[in-house]
Structures are given as C-alpha cells and as structure tokens.
Amino acid sequence: MKTPNFAPMLPDPRNRPGLCTLLILASFIWAAYLFGSGFIGKEYKDRFIRWAAIDTVQKKDINSCNDRCRPPGSEPLPKGIVAGTSNLEQQHLWGPITNNSEKKSRAEKSLLALAVGIKQKEVVDKIIRKFPPSNFVVMLFHYDGAVDEWMDLEWSTHAIHISAVNQTKWWFAKRFLHPDIVFQYEYIFLWDEDLGVENFDPSRYLLIVKDEGLEISQPALDPVKSDVHHPITARSSRSRVHRRMYKFKGSGRCDRHSTTPPCVGWVEMMAPVFSKAAWRCVWHMIQNDLIHAWGLDQLLGYCAQGDRTRNVGVVDSEYIVHLGLPTLGHADHNQSDANSASQGGTASQSDPMVPSGSEMVDNRMEVRHRSFVEMQIFRKRWKVAIKEDRCWVDPYRTLTNRTAR
C-alpha cells in the first residue's frame, strides 16, 4: 500500500503577484472605511450638536415670544413689518414718501371731529378756523350727504370728509374713530356743530387740560348766551377749572362729599374732549346700535384713567356758547323751537321715510323719544354686563353715594 502524499499545497509562484495586489486593495478599502466612518460620524455629531443648540435656544425663547403682545391676525408676520396703528394724515400721489409715524420731532397733533350739516356751514367754518392746522387734523361727518358744498372753504381740501345720511356723530365715531386709527393723536375733540367759539382757544385749552391732568373734559358754557341743560357745565368766572357742582336744595343735592355724576366726574356729550387713553376706553363702551349715546355721559368716569373726581373736569377759562340749534330730524321752515334740540348728538335734516320733494315735517320729538329709549336700553345692558362679568370689580362701589337724597 502506498503512503499518501501529504506534501504542503504551496501557492503557485506564478499567482503570487495577484494575491499581493488583492491584499493591498483590501487594506486600502479597510483604511478608507475607518477614515470615512470617523469623518461622517464627526459630521453627524456636529450637526446633532447644532440642532440641539438651536432647539435649546428656541425652547428658551418660546416663553418670551408667547409673551409678546401681538395684534390678532399678525402672528404669521415678523414683528417689525406689522403696522398695528394708523392715522388720518393724507399722502401725496407722487413725490417723496412721508412716514408721519417716524417724525419723532414733530409736534403732537390732536383731532377735531364734527358732525355737520350744510345749514350750519357758517358756524362750522368759525369753529374750524380756531383750530390751527399745524396742531389739529379735522374730520367732518356729513349727516346730510352734502359734501361738495364745503369745498369752497380754504381748509376743506385738507379735512377728512365722511358722508352717511341720517347718522349721528356717535354712529360715525364708532365706525371711523377706532382707537388704533386715532392712536397718534393726543386728544380727540368730538363736538356738535352748534357751538360758538369766540372765547375759546384750543391750544390754550390743551395746555390747561395737561396741567390739570384731565383725561376727559369739556369747555365750560357761557351761562348767559348758552342753552345750558346741566348746571355743572356752566362757566364759573372765579376758577380756571371746576370738577364738581353744588346744589343744596331739592332732589339730587350735590356737595363736597358727593362722589357720583352729575355732581362730579361728568361732562356733557355736546363738546367732550378725550385723551387718547380715555378714548380707547370710551370707544369700547359706545354701542353699535345706540346711535344717540344717551346714558353714556353718566359712565364716562370709568374711562378717566383713575379717579374720576380728579381726572374729569370743565375748563372755565376757555369757554364756548351752546347755540342749541334744532338740527335733529325734520324742522318746518317757520319753526325755530330750540328747546327740543338734542343733548346727545347731531342728526340729519332729512328722513329717508319722507319722499323727496314733500313738505318738511318736524320729527324731532320722535328723535328725542328714540334717545330716551336708547338710554333705558344702555342702562339695562350695563347692569346685565356687571352681573355676568364675575371678574370685573367696580372701582367706585365702596364710595358712599351722596348724590341723591
């Protein structure tokens, strides 16, 4: 039997160069793998660190971002592009662009808003000429639809004209004097048209208002020439400003201890002047459907930005005349009864229910009746609002009411 041949199986010397090449290639691949794995791992590690850092910053800032007061609807926009307020400044169609909000050095302006009818054109012209255009913007609410008839007055082209037939100044104010629109104006004069201003200077008036800290005010009425409805509005010749009235006889007495309107903290609705802070509050209190705003005067003190016995007042040294012109509803050409003029606003000389060209009739009694009904509705809404809002606290509920005895 032959012994098997266990001779070692050595590689063929002819195949040795190919094996070396294979080993070298494998080494390169392994080295590349190790190097690439380290590089890629480091890159992903760096990315992860950056993402973690960004996430940390975002989480850190999320509370501060949520705390930012943003106008509703502007949340998708960067804060710097949001124009949350506006003004009534007119712009040119061509030429340099004027950004009035960036004019930090310009004098602060105020706004004069009047409800007007063409029949009182002469009276209104005298009022507006008292307000220097450098310090006041003028807005006219045309309740009779007559706008073009005012264009012959030199100031008319610079005024803002809004027309809606048979609407009061409170209807206009609610819709066109939103606090964000009039935000740039220091004070808002919301006046009727039947006022005499011979003894009134608006610039001096505002100096007094600022000095006295009045958030809601009105010029006093000349007691001799005016149609005075409420004694607190009558001018006192012995003072610059008064904030309360005194009545020692009859019902509804007022003395130095009185804490409620109309003894204190009260102005009439024919010629009120509001600071922009007070107006923001008052605007929210005006009801959309109660266009005569009767009853609002009793509650203006809640918008006085503090103590109504201090921040609401009547300016005696700059006073006006309430002419008491009958501008509400239709009036017969031969009728001049001024006693039925409104205490709360100005309306139209015409009624949409009366056919064009028909004989004029007097509807002012119906207007007055509507005003009384509105006042009752407003008072009821106020009581309901107090009852339903459990979070609201009446700042005057602890004060003793000594107005009526």
KEKE-3310 file (N, C-alpha, C; in steps of 0.2 Angstrom, whole numbers, plus 5000, padded with zeros to 4 digits):
npx = (5004:5003:5010:5000:5003:5007:5011:5014:5002:5008:5007:5005:5020:5018:5005:5007:5010:4996:4989:4995:4992:4978:4978:4983:4974:4962:4967:4968:4954:4949:4956:4951:4937:4938:4943:4933:4922:4924:4925:4912:4905:4909:4904:4890:4889:4892:4882:4871:4874:4873:4859:4853:4857:4851:4837:4837:4839:4827:4818:4821:4818:4804:4795:4796:4793:4780:4775:4775:4765:4754:4746:4730:4729:4741:4751:4757:4767:4783:4788:4793:4787:4774:4761:4752:4744:4736:4733:4726:4732:4735:4741:4753:4750:4761:4779:4791:4790:4781:4783:4773:4773:4786:4791:4798:4801:4791:4778:4765:4750:4732:4715:4700:4684:4669:4651:4641:4630:4625:4617:4623:4634:4641:4643:4651:4662:4668:4671:4681:4691:4697:4705:4722:4729:4742:4743:4731:4721:4707:4691:4676:4659:4647:4631:4620:4623:4628:4643:4651:4647:4655:4668:4672:4678:4693:4701:4695:4699:4709:4704:4696:4683:4668:4653:4637:4620:4608:4614:4621:4634:4640:4637:4645:4658:4660:4662:4672:4682:4691:4701:4714:4716:4716:4727:4738:4735:4735:4723:4706:4693:4677:4664:4648:4640:4634:4640:4647:4663:4670:4676:4686:4701:4709:4723:4727:4718:4721:4734:4730:4722:4732:4740:4731:4729:4718:4709:4697:4686:4678:4675:4669:4652:4645:4635:4625:4623:4621:4612:4609:4609:4613:4619:4632:4640:4640:4649:4661:4666:4676:4686:4699:4697:4684:4678:4667:4649:4638:4623:4611:4598:4581:4579:4592:4604:4620:4636:4652:4655:4649:4650:4647:4642:4628:4635:4649:4664:4659:4654:4646:4638:4639:4651:4663:4680:4693:4707:4719:4720:4709:4699:4701:4695:4682:4677:4675:4665:4654:4639:4635:4622:4615:4614:4612:4619:4614:4615:4628:4636:4634:4643:4656:4666:4672:4681:4691:4704:4709:4705:4689:4685:4695:4701:4692:4684:4678:4683:4685:4691:4693:4680:4664:4649:4634:4623:4611:4604:4591:4594:4591:4582:4567:4563:4551:4551:4547:4548:4556:4560:4571:4572:4569:4581:4594:4602:4612:4618:4620:4610:4601:4594:4585:4574:4574:4562:4553:4546:4556:4555:4543:4533:4541:4542:4541:4551:4558:4553:4551:4564:4569:4562:4567:4580:4578:4573:4584:4593:4587:4589:4603:4607:4601:4609:4621:4619:4617:4629:4637:4633:4635:4649:4660:4673:4675:4678:4670:4677:4671:4662:4664:4662:4653:4637:4632:4624:4610:4596)
npy = (4994:5011:5025:5040:5055:5069:5081:5099:5111:5122:5139:5143:5149:5158:5164:5172:5187:5192:5189:5197:5210:5209:5209:5221:5230:5227:5232:5245:5248:5245:5254:5266:5264:5265:5278:5286:5283:5288:5302:5305:5301:5311:5323:5321:5321:5334:5341:5336:5342:5355:5356:5353:5364:5374:5370:5371:5385:5389:5384:5390:5404:5403:5406:5420:5424:5420:5429:5441:5455:5454:5460:5454:5442:5446:5436:5427:5435:5444:5454:5467:5471:5474:5485:5491:5502:5517:5533:5549:5556:5563:5557:5561:5558:5556:5559:5562:5550:5551:5546:5548:5543:5541:5553:5559:5572:5580:5591:5585:5580:5584:5579:5585:5581:5583:5582:5587:5598:5606:5617:5623:5628:5641:5643:5631:5634:5644:5638:5628:5637:5641:5631:5628:5621:5616:5609:5602:5589:5589:5581:5579:5574:5571:5572:5575:5572:5581:5586:5592:5605:5611:5613:5626:5632:5636:5628:5616:5606:5600:5593:5578:5570:5562:5554:5550:5548:5554:5550:5550:5559:5549:5537:5539:5540:5528:5520:5525:5531:5522:5517:5513:5519:5533:5533:5541:5553:5566:5571:5570:5579:5578:5585:5594:5603:5615:5626:5641:5649:5660:5664:5655:5646:5633:5629:5635:5629:5615:5616:5619:5608:5598:5602:5601:5588:5582:5569:5567:5580:5596:5612:5625:5632:5647:5655:5664:5666:5653:5638:5630:5614:5606:5610:5609:5611:5625:5640:5645:5661:5663:5653:5643:5629:5618:5604:5599:5601:5611:5609:5613:5612:5604:5589:5577:5583:5591:5591:5594:5581:5573:5559:5554:5556:5567:5576:5576:5571:5572:5576:5585:5578:5586:5593:5585:5582:5570:5562:5551:5539:5539:5539:5527:5518:5524:5522:5508:5507:5513:5509:5499:5500:5510:5525:5538:5539:5542:5542:5537:5547:5547:5537:5539:5542:5530:5528:5537:5535:5533:5541:5548:5559:5568:5567:5571:5585:5602:5616:5632:5644:5644:5645:5641:5644:5636:5635:5629:5624:5618:5604:5590:5578:5582:5599:5612:5626:5637:5635:5637:5632:5630:5622:5609:5604:5592:5584:5575:5572:5575:5575:5571:5583:5578:5564:5547:5541:5550:5556:5562:5580:5582:5591:5598:5591:5590:5580:5579:5576:5563:5559:5562:5554:5542:5543:5543:5530:5523:5526:5519:5506:5506:5507:5496:5486:5489:5485:5471:5467:5470:5460:5448:5448:5441:5444:5457:5472:5485:5500:5510:5506:5505:5518:5531:5535:5550:5558:5559:5563)
npz = (5000:4996:5003:5007:4999:5007:5004:5007:5001:4992:4986:4969:4962:4951:4953:4964:4963:4960:4972:4981:4976:4979:4992:4996:4990:4998:5010:5008:5006:5018:5026:5021:5024:5038:5040:5033:5041:5053:5049:5044:5055:5064:5057:5057:5071:5074:5067:5074:5087:5083:5080:5092:5099:5093:5095:5109:5111:5105:5113:5124:5121:5119:5128:5130:5117:5117:5126:5120:5115:5102:5088:5085:5071:5066:5069:5060:5054:5054:5068:5065:5053:5055:5055:5066:5070:5064:5055:5051:5042:5026:5011:4997:4980:4972:4972:4987:5000:5014:5031:5043:5056:5060:5062:5074:5080:5077:5082:5093:5087:5088:5086:5078:5077:5069:5068:5055:5046:5031:5033:5044:5040:5041:5055:5058:5050:5057:5069:5065:5060:5071:5075:5073:5059:5060:5071:5073:5066:5055:5054:5046:5048:5038:5039:5031:5018:5010:5003:4993:4993:5003:4998:4994:5005:5012:5020:5018:5008:5015:5025:5032:5025:5028:5023:5028:5027:5038:5051:5067:5077:5085:5079:5068:5075:5081:5070:5063:5070:5077:5090:5086:5075:5078:5086:5086:5089:5102:5109:5107:5100:5101:5094:5093:5081:5083:5091:5098:5097:5101:5112:5114:5114:5107:5108:5120:5128:5128:5135:5148:5151:5151:5161:5172:5172:5166:5159:5153:5147:5145:5137:5147:5147:5142:5153:5151:5137:5132:5129:5142:5149:5160:5176:5180:5169:5167:5166:5178:5183:5192:5193:5185:5181:5185:5194:5200:5205:5215:5224:5235:5238:5236:5226:5222:5227:5228:5235:5244:5247:5238:5227:5214:5197:5192:5199:5201:5191:5178:5161:5148:5132:5121:5118:5121:5126:5124:5131:5122:5128:5136:5127:5120:5129:5130:5117:5116:5125:5118:5110:5096:5090:5097:5094:5098:5110:5123:5141:5141:5146:5160:5164:5159:5168:5172:5162:5165:5167:5180:5196:5195:5200:5200:5187:5178:5171:5169:5159:5163:5160:5146:5136:5128:5118:5119:5106:5104:5092:5082:5076:5074:5066:5055:5052:5052:5041:5046:5060:5075:5087:5099:5110:5109:5104:5102:5116:5115:5103:5085:5071:5055:5044:5036:5032:5028:5026:5022:5007:4993:4990:4996:5008:5022:5038:5056:5065:5076:5089:5089:5087:5099:5108:5104:5108:5122:5124:5120:5130:5141:5137:5136:5150:5155:5149:5154:5168:5166:5161:5172:5181:5174:5172:5181:5185:5184:5193:5202:5203:5211:5219:5233:5237:5246:5240:5239:5230:5228:5238)
capx = (5000:5007:5008:4998:5007:5004:5016:5011:5000:5010:5004:5009:5023:5015:4999:5009:5008:4989:4987:4998:4988:4972:4979:4984:4967:4958:4970:4965:4947:4948:4958:4946:4931:4939:4943:4927:4917:4926:4923:4905:4902:4910:4899:4883:4889:4892:4875:4867:4875:4870:4852:4852:4858:4845:4831:4838:4838:4820:4814:4822:4814:4797:4790:4797:4789:4772:4773:4774:4758:4754:4739:4727:4730:4748:4755:4762:4772:4789:4785:4795:4783:4767:4759:4746:4740:4736:4732:4722:4736:4734:4748:4753:4750:4768:4784:4794:4786:4782:4781:4772:4774:4793:4793:4798:4802:4786:4773:4760:4743:4725:4709:4694:4679:4662:4645:4639:4625:4626:4614:4627:4641:4645:4645:4656:4668:4671:4674:4687:4696:4700:4710:4727:4731:4749:4742:4725:4718:4700:4687:4669:4654:4642:4625:4615:4625:4631:4650:4654:4646:4660:4674:4674:4682:4701:4703:4691:4703:4714:4700:4694:4676:4664:4646:4632:4614:4604:4618:4624:4641:4642:4637:4652:4664:4661:4665:4678:4687:4694:4707:4720:4716:4717:4732:4744:4733:4735:4717:4700:4688:4671:4660:4642:4641:4631:4644:4651:4670:4673:4681:4689:4707:4711:4729:4727:4714:4725:4739:4726:4720:4738:4742:4727:4728:4711:4708:4690:4685:4674:4675:4663:4647:4643:4628:4621:4621:4620:4607:4613:4605:4616:4622:4639:4643:4640:4655:4662:4671:4681:4691:4701:4694:4680:4677:4660:4645:4635:4616:4609:4590:4578:4581:4598:4608:4627:4640:4659:4655:4646:4655:4644:4639:4632:4638:4656:4666:4654:4654:4640:4640:4640:4658:4668:4687:4696:4714:4719:4719:4702:4695:4701:4690:4675:4675:4673:4658:4649:4636:4634:4615:4613:4617:4612:4623:4611:4617:4635:4639:4634:4648:4662:4671:4675:4687:4695:4711:4710:4700:4685:4684:4701:4703:4686:4683:4676:4688:4681:4694:4692:4673:4660:4642:4630:4618:4605:4601:4587:4596:4588:4575:4565:4560:4547:4555:4544:4548:4563:4560:4577:4572:4569:4587:4597:4608:4617:4621:4618:4607:4600:4589:4580:4572:4573:4555:4549:4548:4559:4551:4537:4533:4545:4539:4546:4552:4562:4550:4552:4571:4570:4559:4572:4585:4576:4573:4591:4596:4585:4592:4610:4607:4600:4615:4626:4618:4617:4636:4640:4630:4638:4656:4662:4680:4675:4677:4668:4681:4668:4657:4664:4661:4646:4634:4628:4621:4603:4594)
capy = (5000:5017:5031:5046:5061:5075:5087:5105:5114:5129:5143:5143:5156:5162:5168:5177:5194:5194:5189:5203:5215:5209:5211:5229:5233:5226:5236:5252:5248:5245:5261:5271:5263:5268:5285:5289:5282:5293:5309:5305:5301:5318:5327:5320:5323:5341:5343:5335:5347:5362:5356:5353:5370:5378:5368:5374:5392:5390:5382:5396:5410:5402:5409:5427:5425:5420:5434:5447:5457:5454:5462:5447:5441:5447:5431:5424:5441:5446:5460:5474:5473:5475:5492:5490:5508:5521:5539:5552:5560:5562:5556:5563:5553:5556:5563:5559:5546:5554:5542:5553:5539:5541:5560:5560:5578:5584:5592:5580:5583:5582:5578:5588:5578:5586:5580:5594:5599:5611:5623:5626:5629:5647:5641:5626:5637:5648:5633:5625:5642:5642:5625:5628:5615:5613:5605:5598:5586:5590:5576:5581:5569:5574:5568:5576:5570:5587:5587:5596:5612:5613:5614:5632:5634:5635:5622:5610:5601:5597:5590:5572:5571:5556:5555:5545:5551:5552:5546:5554:5559:5543:5532:5540:5539:5521:5516:5529:5534:5517:5519:5511:5524:5539:5532:5546:5560:5566:5572:5569:5584:5575:5590:5595:5609:5622:5629:5647:5648:5667:5665:5648:5645:5626:5627:5636:5624:5609:5617:5619:5601:5594:5605:5599:5581:5580:5564:5569:5587:5600:5619:5627:5635:5654:5654:5669:5665:5646:5633:5625:5608:5603:5616:5608:5613:5632:5643:5649:5666:5663:5647:5640:5623:5615:5597:5597:5607:5611:5610:5612:5612:5600:5582:5577:5588:5590:5595:5592:5574:5569:5555:5551:5560:5573:5581:5576:5566:5572:5581:5584:5575:5590:5595:5582:5581:5564:5560:5545:5533:5538:5537:5519:5515:5526:5519:5501:5507:5515:5503:5500:5501:5515:5530:5544:5538:5544:5537:5536:5553:5545:5532:5541:5542:5524:5529:5543:5533:5534:5544:5552:5566:5572:5567:5573:5592:5608:5621:5638:5650:5643:5643:5641:5645:5631:5639:5625:5624:5612:5600:5583:5577:5587:5605:5616:5632:5643:5633:5639:5630:5627:5619:5602:5601:5586:5584:5569:5571:5578:5570:5574:5587:5574:5557:5543:5539:5556:5556:5568:5585:5583:5596:5596:5590:5590:5573:5579:5573:5556:5558:5563:5548:5536:5544:5540:5523:5520:5527:5514:5500:5506:5506:5489:5482:5490:5481:5464:5466:5469:5454:5442:5448:5440:5446:5464:5475:5492:5504:5515:5503:5506:5525:5532:5539:5556:5562:5560:5562)
capz = (5000:4995:5008:5003:4998:5011:5003:5008:4995:4991:4980:4963:4962:4946:4956:4970:4962:4960:4979:4984:4974:4982:4999:4996:4989:5004:5015:5006:5007:5026:5029:5019:5028:5045:5040:5031:5046:5058:5047:5043:5062:5067:5054:5060:5078:5074:5065:5080:5092:5081:5080:5099:5102:5090:5099:5116:5110:5103:5119:5129:5119:5117:5133:5129:5111:5118:5130:5116:5113:5095:5086:5082:5064:5064:5071:5055:5052:5059:5072:5063:5047:5057:5056:5070:5071:5058:5057:5046:5038:5019:5007:4990:4975:4969:4976:4992:5004:5021:5036:5049:5062:5061:5064:5081:5082:5075:5087:5093:5084:5090:5081:5079:5073:5070:5064:5052:5040:5027:5035:5049:5037:5043:5062:5057:5047:5063:5073:5062:5059:5078:5076:5069:5055:5061:5078:5073:5060:5055:5051:5046:5047:5035:5041:5026:5012:5006:5004:4988:4995:5008:4995:4993:5010:5011:5024:5016:5005:5020:5030:5030:5024:5028:5022:5028:5028:5044:5056:5072:5077:5089:5074:5064:5079:5082:5064:5059:5075:5081:5094:5083:5069:5080:5091:5085:5091:5109:5111:5102:5101:5097:5095:5089:5076:5085:5096:5097:5099:5101:5118:5115:5110:5108:5111:5127:5132:5129:5140:5154:5152:5153:5168:5177:5172:5164:5154:5150:5149:5140:5139:5150:5143:5144:5156:5148:5130:5130:5131:5147:5151:5166:5179:5180:5163:5166:5167:5184:5182:5198:5193:5179:5180:5191:5194:5204:5206:5222:5224:5242:5239:5231:5225:5218:5230:5227:5240:5243:5249:5233:5223:5208:5192:5188:5204:5200:5186:5172:5156:5143:5126:5115:5116:5125:5124:5127:5129:5118:5133:5138:5121:5119:5134:5128:5111:5118:5128:5113:5107:5089:5088:5101:5090:5101:5116:5129:5146:5141:5150:5167:5165:5157:5173:5172:5157:5166:5169:5188:5200:5190:5204:5198:5180:5173:5173:5165:5159:5164:5157:5139:5136:5122:5118:5115:5102:5104:5086:5081:5070:5074:5062:5051:5055:5047:5039:5051:5067:5077:5094:5100:5116:5108:5101:5106:5121:5114:5096:5079:5066:5049:5042:5031:5035:5022:5026:5019:5000:4991:4987:5000:5013:5028:5044:5062:5068:5082:5095:5088:5088:5106:5111:5102:5113:5129:5124:5120:5137:5145:5135:5138:5157:5156:5147:5159:5174:5164:5160:5178:5183:5170:5172:5188:5186:5184:5200:5201:5207:5214:5223:5240:5239:5248:5235:5242:5225:5229:5245)
cpx = (5004:5005:5006:5003:5004:5009:5012:5009:5002:5007:5009:5013:5021:5009:5001:5008:5001:4987:4989:4994:4981:4972:4979:4978:4963:4960:4967:4958:4945:4950:4953:4939:4932:4939:4937:4922:4918:4924:4916:4902:4903:4905:4892:4883:4889:4885:4870:4868:4872:4862:4850:4852:4853:4839:4831:4836:4830:4816:4815:4818:4807:4793:4790:4793:4782:4770:4772:4767:4758:4747:4736:4727:4737:4753:4760:4767:4777:4786:4787:4791:4776:4766:4752:4742:4741:4735:4727:4726:4736:4741:4747:4753:4757:4773:4787:4788:4787:4779:4780:4773:4781:4795:4793:4799:4796:4781:4767:4753:4737:4720:4703:4689:4672:4657:4642:4634:4627:4623:4618:4634:4645:4647:4651:4663:4672:4674:4681:4693:4700:4706:4716:4729:4738:4748:4736:4723:4710:4696:4679:4665:4648:4635:4619:4617:4629:4639:4653:4653:4651:4667:4676:4678:4689:4703:4700:4695:4708:4710:4698:4686:4673:4657:4642:4625:4611:4608:4620:4631:4644:4642:4644:4658:4665:4664:4671:4683:4690:4700:4714:4721:4718:4723:4737:4742:4732:4728:4712:4695:4682:4665:4654:4644:4638:4634:4648:4657:4673:4678:4684:4695:4709:4718:4730:4723:4718:4731:4736:4725:4726:4740:4738:4726:4721:4711:4702:4688:4680:4675:4668:4658:4645:4636:4623:4618:4620:4614:4610:4608:4607:4620:4630:4643:4644:4647:4655:4668:4677:4686:4693:4698:4689:4678:4670:4656:4641:4627:4614:4602:4587:4581:4588:4603:4616:4631:4647:4660:4653:4652:4653:4642:4631:4635:4646:4658:4661:4655:4648:4643:4641:4647:4663:4675:4690:4703:4714:4718:4712:4698:4695:4696:4683:4673:4673:4666:4652:4646:4634:4627:4612:4616:4617:4617:4621:4613:4624:4638:4639:4640:4655:4668:4675:4681:4692:4702:4713:4704:4696:4684:4689:4702:4697:4684:4680:4680:4684:4684:4694:4685:4670:4653:4639:4623:4611:4601:4597:4589:4594:4582:4573:4562:4557:4551:4553:4545:4555:4564:4566:4577:4571:4575:4590:4602:4613:4620:4618:4615:4605:4594:4583:4579:4571:4566:4550:4551:4551:4554:4545:4538:4537:4541:4544:4545:4556:4560:4551:4559:4572:4568:4564:4578:4584:4576:4580:4594:4594:4588:4600:4611:4606:4606:4620:4625:4619:4625:4639:4639:4634:4646:4659:4669:4680:4674:4676:4673:4678:4662:4658:4663:4654:4643:4629:4625:4614:4601:4586)
cpy = (5006:5022:5037:5051:5067:5081:5093:5108:5121:5133:5143:5150:5160:5166:5172:5184:5196:5194:5195:5210:5215:5211:5218:5232:5233:5231:5243:5253:5249:5252:5266:5271:5266:5275:5289:5288:5287:5300:5310:5305:5308:5323:5327:5322:5330:5344:5342:5340:5354:5362:5356:5360:5375:5377:5371:5381:5393:5389:5388:5402:5409:5406:5417:5428:5425:5426:5441:5449:5458:5456:5455:5448:5443:5442:5428:5429:5442:5453:5466:5476:5475:5482:5491:5496:5512:5528:5542:5557:5558:5562:5559:5557:5551:5560:5559:5555:5549:5549:5546:5549:5540:5549:5562:5567:5583:5585:5587:5584:5580:5582:5581:5585:5581:5583:5587:5593:5605:5618:5626:5628:5635:5646:5636:5629:5641:5643:5631:5630:5643:5636:5626:5622:5612:5608:5601:5595:5587:5584:5579:5575:5572:5570:5570:5575:5575:5588:5592:5604:5615:5615:5621:5635:5632:5629:5615:5604:5597:5593:5583:5572:5564:5557:5549:5548:5549:5549:5552:5554:5552:5537:5533:5538:5532:5517:5519:5531:5528:5519:5518:5516:5531:5539:5538:5553:5560:5567:5572:5574:5581:5580:5590:5601:5615:5625:5636:5647:5655:5668:5658:5648:5637:5625:5629:5631:5618:5610:5617:5611:5597:5596:5602:5592:5578:5575:5565:5576:5590:5607:5621:5631:5642:5653:5659:5668:5658:5643:5628:5620:5606:5609:5615:5610:5621:5635:5646:5654:5666:5657:5646:5634:5621:5608:5594:5603:5606:5613:5608:5611:5607:5593:5583:5582:5585:5594:5592:5585:5570:5565:5553:5557:5561:5578:5581:5571:5566:5578:5580:5581:5579:5592:5592:5582:5575:5564:5553:5539:5533:5537:5530:5516:5517:5523:5512:5502:5510:5509:5504:5502:5507:5522:5537:5544:5541:5539:5536:5541:5551:5540:5533:5541:5535:5524:5534:5541:5534:5537:5549:5559:5571:5572:5569:5580:5596:5614:5628:5644:5650:5641:5644:5643:5639:5635:5635:5625:5618:5608:5593:5583:5583:5593:5609:5623:5637:5641:5634:5637:5626:5622:5611:5599:5596:5588:5579:5569:5575:5573:5574:5578:5583:5567:5553:5540:5544:5556:5563:5573:5586:5588:5594:5596:5589:5583:5573:5576:5565:5554:5558:5557:5542:5537:5542:5533:5520:5521:5521:5507:5500:5504:5499:5484:5483:5485:5473:5463:5465:5462:5448:5442:5447:5442:5453:5467:5482:5496:5509:5512:5504:5514:5526:5537:5544:5561:5564:5559:5563)
cpz = (5000:5000:5004:5004:5001:5010:5004:5001:4995:4985:4974:4963:4956:4948:4962:4969:4963:4967:4982:4983:4978:4989:5000:4995:4995:5009:5014:5008:5014:5029:5027:5023:5035:5045:5038:5037:5052:5056:5047:5050:5065:5064:5057:5067:5078:5072:5071:5086:5090:5082:5088:5102:5099:5094:5106:5116:5109:5109:5124:5128:5118:5122:5132:5122:5112:5122:5126:5114:5106:5093:5083:5074:5062:5066:5066:5052:5057:5062:5068:5057:5049:5059:5060:5071:5064:5060:5051:5042:5031:5016:5000:4986:4972:4974:4982:4997:5011:5026:5042:5056:5064:5062:5071:5084:5081:5081:5087:5091:5088:5085:5083:5074:5075:5065:5061:5046:5037:5029:5041:5046:5040:5050:5062:5055:5053:5068:5071:5061:5066:5079:5071:5065:5057:5068:5078:5066:5061:5051:5052:5044:5044:5035:5036:5019:5008:5008:4999:4990:5000:5004:4993:4999:5010:5014:5022:5013:5009:5025:5027:5030:5024:5028:5023:5031:5034:5050:5061:5073:5081:5084:5070:5069:5080:5076:5061:5064:5080:5084:5090:5077:5072:5086:5091:5088:5099:5112:5105:5104:5097:5098:5091:5085:5078:5091:5094:5100:5100:5107:5120:5111:5112:5110:5118:5131:5133:5135:5147:5156:5154:5160:5173:5177:5170:5158:5150:5152:5144:5142:5142:5145:5146:5146:5153:5141:5128:5132:5135:5149:5158:5169:5179:5174:5162:5169:5174:5182:5187:5198:5186:5177:5186:5189:5197:5204:5213:5221:5231:5243:5234:5231:5221:5221:5229:5232:5239:5245:5243:5229:5216:5203:5193:5193:5203:5195:5180:5168:5151:5136:5120:5113:5121:5122:5128:5126:5125:5122:5135:5133:5119:5123:5132:5122:5112:5121:5123:5110:5100:5087:5092:5099:5093:5108:5122:5135:5147:5146:5157:5169:5162:5162:5174:5167:5159:5168:5176:5191:5195:5194:5202:5191:5175:5176:5167:5165:5158:5160:5149:5138:5129:5123:5115:5112:5102:5098:5085:5075:5069:5071:5058:5055:5050:5046:5044:5058:5069:5085:5095:5106:5115:5104:5105:5111:5120:5108:5091:5074:5059:5048:5038:5034:5028:5021:5022:5011:4998:4988:4991:5005:5019:5034:5050:5065:5074:5088:5095:5089:5096:5110:5110:5107:5120:5129:5124:5127:5141:5143:5137:5146:5159:5154:5152:5165:5172:5164:5167:5181:5180:5171:5179:5190:5186:5191:5199:5206:5212:5219:5231:5242:5241:5243:5239:5237:5226:5236:5245)
residu = (MET:LYS:THR:PRO:ASN:PHE:ALA:PRO:MET:LEU:PRO:ASP:PRO:ARG:ASN:ARG:PRO:GLY:LEU:CYS:THR:LEU:LEU:ILE:LEU:ALA:SER:PHE:ILE:TRP:ALA:ALA:TYR:LEU:PHE:GLY:SER:GLY:PHE:ILE:GLY:LYS:GLU:TYR:LYS:ASP:ARG:PHE:ILE:ARG:TRP:ALA:ALA:ILE:ASP:THR:VAL:GLN:LYS:LYS:ASP:ILE:ASN:SER:CYS:ASN:ASP:ARG:CYS:ARG:PRO:PRO:GLY:SER:GLU:PRO:LEU:PRO:LYS:GLY:ILE:VAL:ALA:GLY:THR:SER:ASN:LEU:GLU:GLN:GLN:HIS:LEU:TRP:GLY:PRO:ILE:THR:ASN:ASN:SER:GLU:LYS:LYS:SER:ARG:ALA:GLU:LYS:SER:LEU:LEU:ALA:LEU:ALA:VAL:GLY:ILE:LYS:GLN:LYS:GLU:VAL:VAL:ASP:LYS:ILE:ILE:ARG:LYS:PHE:PRO:PRO:SER:ASN:PHE:VAL:VAL:MET:LEU:PHE:HIS:TYR:ASP:GLY:ALA:VAL:ASP:GLU:TRP:MET:ASP:LEU:GLU:TRP:SER:THR:HIS:ALA:ILE:HIS:ILE:SER:ALA:VAL:ASN:GLN:THR:LYS:TRP:TRP:PHE:ALA:LYS:ARG:PHE:LEU:HIS:PRO:ASP:ILE:VAL:PHE:GLN:TYR:GLU:TYR:ILE:PHE:LEU:TRP:ASP:GLU:ASP:LEU:GLY:VAL:GLU:ASN:PHE:ASP:PRO:SER:ARG:TYR:LEU:LEU:ILE:VAL:LYS:ASP:GLU:GLY:LEU:GLU:ILE:SER:GLN:PRO:ALA:LEU:ASP:PRO:VAL:LYS:SER:ASP:VAL:HIS:HIS:PRO:ILE:THR:ALA:ARG:SER:SER:ARG:SER:ARG:VAL:HIS:ARG:ARG:MET:TYR:LYS:PHE:LYS:GLY:SER:GLY:ARG:CYS:ASP:ARG:HIS:SER:THR:THR:PRO:PRO:CYS:VAL:GLY:TRP:VAL:GLU:MET:MET:ALA:PRO:VAL:PHE:SER:LYS:ALA:ALA:TRP:ARG:CYS:VAL:TRP:HIS:MET:ILE:GLN:ASN:ASP:LEU:ILE:HIS:ALA:TRP:GLY:LEU:ASP:GLN:LEU:LEU:GLY:TYR:CYS:ALA:GLN:GLY:ASP:ARG:THR:ARG:ASN:VAL:GLY:VAL:VAL:ASP:SER:GLU:TYR:ILE:VAL:HIS:LEU:GLY:LEU:PRO:THR:LEU:GLY:HIS:ALA:ASP:HIS:ASN:GLN:SER:ASP:ALA:ASN:SER:ALA:SER:GLN:GLY:GLY:THR:ALA:SER:GLN:SER:ASP:PRO:MET:VAL:PRO:SER:GLY:SER:GLU:MET:VAL:ASP:ASN:ARG:MET:GLU:VAL:ARG:HIS:ARG:SER:PHE:VAL:GLU:MET:GLN:ILE:PHE:ARG:LYS:ARG:TRP:LYS:VAL:ALA:ILE:LYS:GLU:ASP:ARG:CYS:TRP:VAL:ASP:PRO:TYR:ARG:THR:LEU:THR:ASN:ARG:THR:ALA:ARG)
# end
